[in-house]
Amino acid sequence: NYFKNKIKERLTYCKEWKNSVDIYLASKEVTKKTNEEYYKSKPLLKLILDVYFIPYNILRFIRYLRMVHEYKKNQVEIKILTSELDEQ
């Protein structure tokens, strides 16, 4: 019973984390669309800023890839925990 409760707690945490990441990714999409719309009329400024922030943008992209990896890993963990609970 103790083990089952711990699995439930972990499953709850994983689902909450997944929901938080879903909200974060949706928010990033809105920001991306906003930036695209804003810089339509300022292509030179966008080019200058993109070149200036290349190192930072690469780092952000690597962080994004890591988050996507963790997100996929979390989905697998949710499946495993759910199957563990169903077995018990």
Buried (B, 14 or more C-beta within 10 A) or exposed (E): EEEEEEBEEBBEEBBEBBEEBEEEEEEEEEEEEEEEEEBEEEEEEBEEBEEEEEEEEEEEEEEEEEBEEEBEEBEEBBEEBBEBEEEE
